[in-house]
Amino acid sequence: MKQAAKPRRTGRSDVAPDVLLGMYRSMLRLRKFEEAIAERLKTPSEIVCPVHLYTGEEAVAVGVCANLRKEDFVFSTHRSHGHYLAKGGDMKSLAAELYGKTTGCSHGRGGSMHLAAPEYGLPGSSAIVAGTIPLAVGAALAFSVRKEDNVAVAFFGDGAANEGVFYESLNLAALRKLPVIFICENNLYSTHMPVASCLASTEIYRKAESFCMPGVRIDGNNVLKVFREAGRAIAAARLGEGPALIECLTYRWRGHVGPNYDLDKGLRSKEELDSWMTRCPIKNFEEFLAAQGLISTAEKEAVSREVDVEVAEAIAFARASPYPDSAEITRGVFR
C-alpha cells in the first residue's frame, strides 16, 4: 500500500512554505555563484571584464523579484548578477557572459555590467549611475498607456540619489501614477565614499515625500521584510495607485569591484565588515526556516549540494563556450 505524502509543516509564517523555501534556494544560488566567480577573478586571465559582486545583498533582489511575474520588467545596475538570477535568468548564460562568450545572455558583448535578458523581463543593465531609473519609468508609462497591469522595478544604489534624473523620474512617476517601484539598495558606500560624505540627507526614503509617494526604509538583509514591503507596493501599483520608493539597508561584503574586501583602502574597517557578515541574510533566514519547522539540517545540506552542482556546471559551460568571431564585431551595432 502506497504511503501518503508527509505534509509540509507550515510553521507560524503567513507566507506559503513553497515561497519561503523558493526564496531560500534563490538566495543560496546568488551567494554560491558570486563566491565562485570571486575565486575565478583571482586568476586575471580567466575573466577579464570588471565584475561587481552582489555577495551580502541577496535578500533585496530575491525579496523583490519573488513578487514579480515574468512579464514585469526589472532594470538593473552595474551590480546586476543578483537581479538577473532572482528574476529567473539562466545561470549558464550569466557565467558565459562574464567570460565574454557567445553563449552569454548578451552574446559576450555586455559583460558583467551590461546584462540583458528580455525573455526574463530584464531588458537591460547599465554602468551609468541612475541610468536605468528613467528607463523603468518609461516602461511603466508604456504599461499604463496600454492598460496592462504589469509593473516595472528600478534597482539602484545610494549613489544614484546624487543624480538629477533620479528626482525627475520620481516626479514623472508620481505625476502620472505610474506602476513603477524604486528600490534603493543602500549599501552605505557610493563606490568608495561613505554615503554621509556625499548626501546632505542620508535618509533616502524621505525623498519620496516631496513627490507625494509612499517611501519606507527597511532592513535589506531580512528577505521576509523585503518580500512583504515590496509585495504591498507592487500590488498597489498593479491597481493603479502609483509608485513607491523602498530603501533597503544592506551591505556588500566584497569590494566595490572585484573579489577583494577593500580593507586595504582605509575606507572601512574589518570590525564593520565582520559586524555586517554576522547579519548574513542567508544565515538569518536559515535560522528562521528552522525555527518554523520548514527545513532540517539534512534538507539544507541537500539544497547546498544541488546548488553547488548547478554552479559548477555553469562555470564549466562558460569555459567550454566559444568566444565571438572577430568578423562579427559590428553585428548589432547601429551604423
Residue, then its C-alpha position, 0 to 999 in steps of 0.5 A: m500500500k502506497q504511503a501518503a505524502k508527509p505534509r509540509r509543516t507550515g510553521r507560524s509564517d503567513v507566507a506559503p512554505d513553497v515561497l519561503l523555501g523558493m526564496y531560500r534556494s534563490m538566495l543560496r544560488l546568488r551567494k554560491f555563484e558570486e563566491a565562485i566567480a570571486e575565486r575565478l577573478k583571482t586568476p586575471s586571465e580567466i575573466v577579464c571584464p570588471v565584475h561587481l559582486y552582489t555577495g551580502e545583498e541577496a535578500v533585496a533582489v530575491g525579496v523583490c523579484a519573488n513578487l514579480r511575474k515574468e512579464d514585469f520588467v526589472f532594470s538593473t545596475h552595474r551590480s546586476h548578477g543578483h537581479y538577473l538570477a532572482k528574476g529567473g535568468d539562466m545561470k549558464s548564460l550569466a557565467a558565459e557572459l562574464y567570460g565574454k562568450t557567445t553563449g552569454c545572455s548578451h552574446g559576450r558583448g555586455g559583460s558583467m555590467h551590461l546584462a540583458a535578458p528580455e525573455y526574463g523581463l530584464p531588458g537591460s543593465s547599465a554602468i551609468v549611475a541612475g541610468t536605468i531609473p528613467l528607463a523603468v519609468g518609461a516602461a511603466l508609462a508604456f504599461s499604463v498607456r496600454k492598460e496592462d497591469n504589469v509593473a516595472v522595478a528600478f534597482f539602484g544604489d545610494g549613489a544614484a540619489n546624487e543624480g538629477v534624473f533620479y528626482e525627475s523620474l520620481n516626479l514623472a512617476a508620481l505625476r502620472k501614477l505610474p506602476v513603477i517601484f524604486i528600490c534603493e539598495n543602500n549599501l552605505y558606500s557610493t563606490h568608495m565614499p561613505v554615503a554621509s560624505c556625499l548626501a546632505s540627507t542620508e535618509i533616502y526614503r524621505k525623498a519620496e515625500s516631496f513627490c507625494m509617494p509612499g517611501v519606507r526604509i527597511d532592513g535589506n538583509n531580512v528577505l521576509k521584510v523585503f518580500r512583504e514591503a515590496g509585495r504591498a507596493i507592487a500590488a498597489a501599483r498593479l491597481g493603479e495607485g502609483p509608485a513607491l520608493i523602498e530603501c533597503l539597508t544592506y551591505r556588500w561584503r566584497g569590494h566595490v569591484g572585484p573579489n577583494y574586501d577593500l580593507d586595504k583602502g582605509l575606507r572601512s574597517k574589518e570590525e564593520l565588515d565582520s559586524w555586517m557578515t554576522r547579519c548574513p541574510i542567508k544565515n538569518f533566514e536559515e535560522f528562521l526556516a528552522a525555527q518554523g519547522l520548514i527545513s532540517t539540517a539534512e534538507k539544507e545540506a541537500v539544497s547546498r549540494e544541488v546548488d553547488v552542482e548547478v554552479a559548477e556546471a555553469i562555470a564549466f559551460a562558460r569555459a567550454s563556450p566559444y568566444p565571438d568571431s572577430a568578423e562579427i564585431t559590428r553585428g548589432v551595432f547601429r551604423 
